[in-house]
Structure formats: structure tokens, C-alpha cells
Amino acid sequence: MDTKRNCKRCGEIFTGRSDKVFCCDGCRNDYHNYLRRERNKGMNRVNRILSRNREIIRSLLAEGIESIGTRELSMLTFDFTHFTSMDKRILGRTCYHIYEYCYYYSANGEVHFSSKE
């Protein structure tokens, strides 16, 4: 039996099955895409930061720059608090990874980059 009710997304009145809550596929998709965007806001923010850091390292290595001061790197909007993983190397040095790139700090305050590939 068809009943009249309001669409959960746009509010339009529609008729259909008793368990139908959206007037059309577009409204159903919009509603679920909105929920997914809201649920993933924090993750998307972190992914943007990681992508920016990765692009900074990629562009520096493409220019032949394998080390740079922390201050200069900060001026390029590099975010030192976000990385994909980290590990301890043989000499006790901590190596930070951002996808296929890694970097570490030297004693003189420089940051050294390399590609894991």
C-alpha cells in the first residue's frame, strides 16, 4: 500500500512503499554522501596534511635538495606532527615516514630526506 510521507533529504512529499524514506536515488545518494563526509572529516584533514608534506618532500628531492633546515621547512608549511610511521635506525636515529619518503633530523638541526624506493 502506497503512503504519502516527506523525503528524509529534501522534504518533498512522495508516495511509495511503506519503508521508502527518500523520494529519489539522487536524494538517497546525497544523504549518504553527506553522512560519510561528516564521519570522515578528521581523517580527510589528516590526509590533506600528509599529502602536503609528501608533495613538499617530493618537490625538494626533485630539485636535488636532500637536506634543509627545520626553519626553512616550516616556512614551506611542512607539518612536523603528522607522518605515516616512524622507526629507530641502527645509530639510534628516529626516521619518520610519509608514504614512500622518509626523513630524519641531524645533530646540526637539518632535516634529511630520502625516497624508500
C-alpha positions as CSV (number, residue, x, y, z in Angstrom):
1,M,0.0,0.0,0.0
2,D,1.4,3.4,-1.0
3,T,1.5,6.1,1.6
4,K,2.5,9.7,1.5
5,R,5.4,11.0,3.5
6,N,8.3,13.5,3.3
7,C,11.7,12.8,1.8
8,K,14.4,12.5,4.5
9,R,16.8,14.6,2.4
10,C,14.8,17.3,0.6
11,G,11.4,17.2,2.5
12,E,9.3,16.8,-0.7
13,I,6.1,14.8,-0.3
14,F,6.2,11.5,-2.2
15,T,4.3,8.2,-2.4
16,G,5.8,4.7,-2.4
17,R,6.4,1.6,-0.4
18,S,5.9,1.9,3.4
19,D,9.7,1.5,4.1
20,K,10.8,4.1,1.5
21,V,12.4,7.2,3.0
22,F,13.8,9.1,0.0
23,C,11.9,10.5,-3.0
24,C,14.6,9.5,-5.5
25,D,18.0,8.0,-5.9
26,G,19.6,11.4,-6.0
27,C,18.3,12.3,-2.6
28,R,19.3,8.9,-1.2
29,N,22.9,9.3,-2.5
30,D,23.2,13.0,-1.3
31,Y,22.1,12.0,2.2
32,H,24.5,9.1,2.5
33,N,27.4,11.1,0.9
34,Y,26.8,13.8,3.5
35,L,26.9,11.3,6.3
36,R,30.2,9.8,5.0
37,R,31.8,13.3,4.6
38,E,30.8,14.2,8.2
39,R,32.1,10.9,9.6
40,N,35.4,11.3,7.7
41,K,36.2,15.0,8.4
42,G,39.1,14.3,10.8
43,M,40.6,11.7,8.5
44,N,40.3,13.9,5.5
45,R,42.1,16.8,7.4
46,V,45.0,14.5,8.3
47,N,45.2,13.2,4.7
48,R,45.4,16.7,3.4
49,I,48.3,17.5,5.8
50,L,50.1,14.2,4.8
51,S,49.6,14.9,1.1
52,R,51.0,18.4,1.5
53,N,54.1,17.1,3.4
54,R,54.6,14.4,0.8
55,E,54.5,16.9,-2.0
56,I,57.0,19.2,-0.2
57,I,59.5,16.4,0.2
58,R,58.9,15.2,-3.4
59,S,59.5,18.7,-4.9
60,L,62.6,19.2,-2.8
61,L,64.1,15.9,-3.9
62,A,63.2,16.7,-7.5
63,E,65.2,19.9,-7.2
64,G,68.1,17.8,-5.8
65,I,67.7,19.1,-2.3
66,E,68.3,16.2,0.2
67,S,68.6,18.3,3.4
68,I,67.2,21.6,4.6
69,G,66.9,23.5,7.9
70,T,63.8,23.0,10.1
71,R,63.0,26.7,9.9
72,E,63.1,26.7,6.1
73,L,61.0,23.6,6.0
74,S,58.5,25.2,8.4
75,M,58.3,28.2,6.0
76,L,57.2,25.7,3.3
77,T,54.2,24.8,5.6
78,F,55.6,21.4,6.4
79,D,53.8,19.9,9.4
80,F,56.2,18.0,11.6
81,T,53.5,16.5,13.8
82,H,52.0,14.3,11.0
83,F,53.7,11.3,9.5
84,T,52.6,7.8,8.4
85,S,55.1,5.8,10.6
86,M,58.4,6.0,12.4
87,D,61.2,3.7,13.3
88,K,64.6,3.6,15.1
89,R,67.7,3.2,12.9
90,I,71.0,1.5,13.8
91,L,72.6,4.6,15.1
92,G,69.6,5.4,17.3
93,R,68.3,8.0,14.9
94,T,64.5,8.2,14.5
95,C,63.3,8.1,10.9
96,Y,59.9,9.4,10.1
97,H,58.0,8.1,7.1
98,I,55.5,9.9,4.9
99,Y,54.3,7.2,2.4
100,E,57.3,6.4,0.2
101,Y,59.5,9.1,1.6
102,C,61.4,9.3,4.9
103,Y,63.2,12.0,6.8
104,Y,65.3,12.3,9.9
105,Y,66.9,15.1,12.0
106,S,70.7,15.6,12.1
107,A,72.6,16.9,15.1
108,N,73.0,20.3,13.4
109,G,69.2,20.8,13.1
110,E,68.9,19.9,9.4
111,V,66.3,17.6,8.1
112,H,67.5,14.9,5.6
113,F,65.2,13.3,3.1
114,S,65.2,10.2,1.0
115,S,62.9,8.0,-1.0
116,K,62.3,4.5,0.2
117,E,62.0,3.3,-3.4
